[in-house]
Amino acid sequence: MSPHPLNPNRTAAAKLRTRGARPVRSSAGLRAQPTVSPPMDHDGRDRILSVAIRSFSDLGYEGTTTAGIARDADVTQPLVHHHFGSKEGLWRAAMDAVFSNVGPIVTDRTDGSPRDRVLAIIERFVRFVAAHPAATRVMAREGAAPSPRLTYLVDRYLREPFQQVVGAVQEAQHAGLIATDVRSDLLLFLVLGAGSHMFDVTALAQESLGIDVNAASTQEEFLELIRALLGQGLFRETAKPRKAQEHR
C-alpha cells in the first residue's frame, strides 16, 4: 500500500495547520497521515447574520449591501455569498432568525379564560418586541408598501398569528367580555403599535424623558400599564354572554 499522496499545491496555511500534528501508526504498522479538522466557520456566519439583521432593520433592503455587511462583520464578501448565496438569501435568513419566535406568542393554549388568553398574548408580544426591536423596524419598513418580501413575511410568519389574535378577541366577545362593536382586526393593530413603539425609539424616550427602555423595571411597569388600561377600558367586569344580549 502506498502512502496517502500529498497535494503539491497545498497552501502555506494548510501546512501550518498540520505542523506539529503527530502521525499515527496504523494496525498494519504503516505510517498514516495525520487527521486535521478544518477550522469551524460558525462564528463568521453568526457575525454576518447579526450584522445583516441590524442593517436590514436600520437601513432597509435597498440600503443594505453585502459588501457593507462583510465589512462590518469583518469577513470577506465571498464568505457572505458562500453562506447565504445572495443578498436575497441573506435577507431571508435574517428574517427567519428574527421572526422564528413569533408563533409561540399565540400558540400557547393554557392561558385559561378568553380574557386571560388575550392578556397573555399581549404580554408575550410586548416581551418579544422588547427583546427583538429589529422585528418592529422590519415590519414598519416592509409593511409600508406591497412587495415580495412583505408577502414572504406575511405568508411565513405573520398571517396565522394575526388571525389567531383576532380569533382570541372574538372569543372574548362571544363570552361577553369585550363589546361586540369593537373591531378585532383594528384592536390587533392598536396593540401592535402601542405595544412596540417605545422599544423602537429608545433614544427618544431616554433623551426626552429619561426613560431607560432597556431596564427590566421599565418593561414590567409598561406591562402593568397595559394590563390596567385593557382591564379598565376594554374588558367588561361582568361577562354577559352574547346570546343573552341579543334577546334583550
Buried (B, 14 or more C-beta within 10 A) or exposed (E): EEEEEEEEEEEEEEEEBBEEEEEEEEEEEEEEEEEEEEEEEEEBBEBBBBBBBBBBBEBBBEEBBBEBBBEBBEBEBEBBBBBBEEBEBBBBBBBEBBBEBBEEBBEEEEBEEBBEBBBBBBBBBBBBBBEBBBBBBBBBBBBEEEEEBBEBBBEBBBEBBBEBBBEBBBBBBBBBBBEEEBEBEEBBEEBBEEBBBBBBBBEEBEEEEEBEBEEEEBBEEBBEEBEEEBEEEBBEEEBEEEEEEEEE
